[in-house]
Amino acid sequence: MLVKEWLHRLNLLDLYKKFKEQKVTRVKQLSLFVEPRQLERYGMAEGSPQSTRVWEMLTGHDEAKENFKYLSKHGLRQLAMQYLDKESEIKELVDSVPENALTGFHLRDILAFTTSFATIRTKIYDTVLFNMRFGQKLYHYQS
């Protein structure tokens, strides 16, 4: 898998420039990491949320692997129920987001750091559009 796609699914695409500067293009290259502090050269302070997320993926933590996946309708509902109290908001979110449009990390970050449901809707819409364009660009340039 390309590092760019991997970081995108982790919702850490802003770190891609650092990986590119280090000439790391494939996730397989990261398998040589043996401790979290090695991530500092990629712009992640040891113990930071980004470093923890990347390290947990590299070491195969179950929760990280689940959040890395694109969400089904059931996954959307399960995650929304952890953050939203109103059933009407949960239903609207699940009904309006297509399956496989967001990873668990995308949705979790939006829900954890946004309080207004109107803002949540807007951020989800923007992220889904970005994800659609990102996938098209990524695979267009691979061929």
CORVENSUL-V361842 format. One line per field, one symbol per residue. ss: DSSP state (h for helix, s for strand, l for the rest). phi: phi as a letter, one per 40 degrees, with the letter a starting at -180 (. if undefined). psi: psi as a letter, one per 30 degrees, with the letter a starting at -180 (. if undefined). Layout:
ss: ???
phi: ???
psi: ???
This chain:
ss: lshhhhhhhlllhhhhhhhhhllllshhhhhhlllhhhhhhhllllllhhhhhhhhhhlllhhhhhhhlsllhhhhhhhhhhhlllhhhhhhhhhhllllllshhhhhhhhhllllhhhhhhhhhhhhhhhhhhhhhhhhhhl
phi: .cccccccccgbdccddcccdcgbbbddcccccbadcccdcbgbcdgcdccccccccccgcdcccccccccccccdcdccccbbccccccccccccbccgbbcdcdcdccccbbbccccddcccdccccdcccdcccdccccc
psi: kkeeeeeeffhhfffeeeeeeghjfkeeffffkflefffefggjkkfleeeeeeeeeeghkeeeeefflkkleeeeeeeefffkekeeeeeeeeefklkgfkleeeeeeeefgkekeeeeeeeeeeeeeeeeeeeeeefefe.
